[in-house]
Amino acid sequence: MAIKGLFLFCIPLLGLAIAQPKKKVPVTQTIVYKQGKEVYKKVCLSCHMEDGGGVPRLNPPLINTTYVAGDKKQLISIVLKGMKERVAIDDEYYSNNMASHAYLSDVEIAAVLTYIRNSFGNKASVVSPAEVKQARANK
């Protein structure tokens, strides 16, 4: 009888636990974002600077640009293949070549791009390892 009473008491509590909506975790508090920050420090910071501002006329900024917040496929491609053409951003041209970073894993590239797309004032969707894998396969 005591077990049956305990069981009946627990059913409503279980229902409350299931009915509670999950809180959405901000991208900036995810493990992927934190991993991306570490990759950024090791690989990107020397050219794009700590604040994502780049270097005038050499390395483009990562702040409010279509390259960062726009088409993910294009951004992934830049990381995988590098970039040799001049880039015009806000009437300023940037011409320093960016080497390919294809040596990074799909997870590392997805993490660093998610970090960049959600840092420096940017707010854009995450990049998944599957998207990077697909882009790598489409070379």
ABEGO torsion letter per residue (X at the ends): XAAAAAAAAAAAAAAAAAABBBBBBBAAABAAAAAAAAAAAAAAAAAAEAAGAEBBGABBBABGBAAAABBAAAAAAAAAAEBABBBBBGGBBBABBBBBAAABBAAAAAAAAAAAAABGGBBBBBBBAAAAAAAAAAX
